[in-house]
Amino acid sequence: MASKKILASQLPDAIKSILDEYAGEIEVNINEITAKVTKEGAKVLRAESKQKFKDVKLKRGRYGTGWTTQMETGRFSAQGTIYNKKYPGLPHLLEHGHAMRGGGRVKGKLHIEPVEKMVIENYEKVITDELERNS
């Protein structure tokens, strides 16, 4: 950054300008990182679901193909959501188990929780690396 002479009365505005510029750069980076990590998580979840639930064929296709992402961004915030568009209620039943019609219970198969943990760890690592790189 080039040095520039400013008056003492202009100091608050100059600091605010620098911080706004930095915040804008960080915001863009966080949005991009969130989108990238969320899409990677959906890709892993598609693969895991296809492998663990090969036999689950439903009316609209296979369960594993329904995973997709949605992004919500705001000023200094970004949220990525991974969800199953084809079968919105099914992931909970397959993850945690459910009761059967004739009695008894189907045991759940963990496939979302491990991917969720992986995505969170990856997100934290990438964000931390990016912030360190920009400071």
C-alpha positions as CSV (number, residue, x, y, z in Angstrom):
1,M,0.0,0.0,0.0
2,A,1.4,3.4,-1.0
3,S,1.9,6.0,1.8
4,K,-0.4,9.0,1.7
5,K,-0.4,12.0,3.9
6,I,-3.7,12.8,5.7
7,L,-4.8,15.2,8.3
8,A,-5.6,14.1,11.8
9,S,-9.3,15.0,11.1
10,Q,-9.3,12.6,8.1
11,L,-7.8,9.6,10.1
12,P,-11.2,8.0,11.1
13,D,-12.4,8.1,7.5
14,A,-9.1,6.7,6.1
15,I,-9.2,3.8,8.6
16,K,-12.8,3.1,7.8
17,S,-12.0,3.0,4.1
18,I,-9.1,0.6,4.6
19,L,-11.2,-1.7,6.8
20,D,-14.2,-1.6,4.3
21,E,-11.8,-2.6,1.5
22,Y,-10.4,-5.5,3.5
23,A,-13.8,-6.6,4.6
24,G,-15.0,-6.6,1.0
25,E,-12.1,-8.8,-0.1
26,I,-12.7,-11.2,2.8
27,E,-16.4,-11.4,2.1
28,V,-15.8,-12.4,-1.5
29,N,-13.3,-15.0,-0.5
30,I,-15.6,-16.5,2.2
31,N,-18.5,-16.7,-0.3
32,E,-16.3,-18.5,-2.9
33,I,-14.9,-20.8,-0.2
34,T,-18.3,-21.7,1.2
35,A,-19.7,-22.5,-2.3
36,K,-16.6,-24.6,-3.2
37,V,-16.6,-26.6,0.1
38,T,-20.4,-27.1,0.0
39,K,-20.2,-28.5,-3.6
40,E,-17.4,-30.8,-2.6
41,G,-19.5,-32.0,0.3
42,A,-22.5,-32.7,-1.9
43,K,-20.2,-34.6,-4.3
44,V,-18.8,-36.8,-1.5
45,L,-22.3,-37.4,-0.2
46,R,-23.6,-38.5,-3.6
47,A,-20.8,-41.0,-3.8
48,E,-21.3,-42.3,-0.2
49,S,-25.1,-42.6,-0.8
50,K,-24.7,-44.4,-4.1
51,Q,-22.3,-46.9,-2.4
52,K,-24.2,-47.5,0.8
53,F,-27.7,-47.5,-0.7
54,K,-27.2,-49.3,-4.1
55,D,-30.4,-51.3,-3.5
56,V,-32.6,-48.2,-2.7
57,K,-34.3,-47.5,-6.0
58,L,-37.2,-45.2,-5.7
59,K,-39.8,-43.9,-8.2
60,R,-37.8,-40.8,-9.2
61,G,-34.4,-42.6,-9.6
62,R,-31.7,-43.6,-7.1
63,Y,-31.4,-41.9,-3.7
64,G,-27.8,-40.8,-4.1
65,T,-28.4,-38.7,-7.2
66,G,-30.7,-36.2,-5.4
67,W,-28.0,-34.4,-3.4
68,T,-27.6,-30.7,-4.3
69,T,-26.5,-27.5,-2.7
70,Q,-28.0,-24.1,-1.9
71,M,-26.1,-20.9,-1.0
72,E,-27.3,-18.0,1.1
73,T,-25.1,-15.0,1.3
74,G,-25.3,-11.7,3.1
75,R,-23.0,-9.0,4.4
76,F,-20.2,-10.8,6.2
77,S,-22.1,-14.2,6.1
78,A,-22.3,-17.1,3.9
79,Q,-24.2,-20.3,4.4
80,G,-24.1,-23.4,2.3
81,T,-26.8,-26.1,2.6
82,I,-26.5,-29.6,1.3
83,Y,-29.9,-31.4,0.9
84,N,-31.6,-34.1,-1.1
85,K,-33.9,-32.5,-3.7
86,K,-35.5,-35.7,-4.9
87,Y,-36.3,-37.2,-1.5
88,P,-36.4,-34.4,1.1
89,G,-37.6,-36.6,4.1
90,L,-35.7,-39.7,3.3
91,P,-32.2,-38.8,4.5
92,H,-33.3,-38.5,8.1
93,L,-35.0,-41.9,8.0
94,L,-32.0,-43.6,6.4
95,E,-29.5,-41.9,8.7
96,H,-31.3,-42.5,12.0
97,G,-33.5,-45.5,11.3
98,H,-37.3,-45.8,11.3
99,A,-40.2,-48.0,12.3
100,M,-41.5,-50.6,9.8
101,R,-45.2,-50.9,8.9
102,G,-45.5,-54.5,10.2
103,G,-43.6,-53.7,13.4
104,G,-40.0,-53.7,14.2
105,R,-37.4,-51.2,13.3
106,V,-34.9,-50.5,10.6
107,K,-31.4,-49.6,11.9
108,G,-30.0,-46.3,10.5
109,K,-26.8,-46.1,8.3
110,L,-24.6,-43.2,9.1
111,H,-23.7,-41.5,5.8
112,I,-24.5,-37.8,6.4
113,E,-22.8,-37.2,9.8
114,P,-19.2,-38.3,8.6
115,V,-19.5,-36.1,5.5
116,E,-20.8,-33.2,7.7
117,K,-17.8,-33.5,10.0
118,M,-15.4,-33.6,7.0
119,V,-17.0,-30.5,5.4
120,I,-16.8,-28.5,8.7
121,E,-13.2,-29.4,9.3
122,N,-12.3,-28.7,5.7
123,Y,-14.2,-25.3,5.8
124,E,-12.4,-24.2,9.0
125,K,-9.0,-25.2,7.6
126,V,-9.5,-23.4,4.2
127,I,-11.0,-20.2,5.9
128,T,-8.1,-20.1,8.4
129,D,-5.5,-20.6,5.7
130,E,-7.1,-17.8,3.5
131,L,-7.3,-15.4,6.4
132,E,-3.6,-16.0,7.3
133,R,-2.7,-15.6,3.7
134,N,-4.5,-12.2,3.5
135,S,-3.1,-10.8,6.7
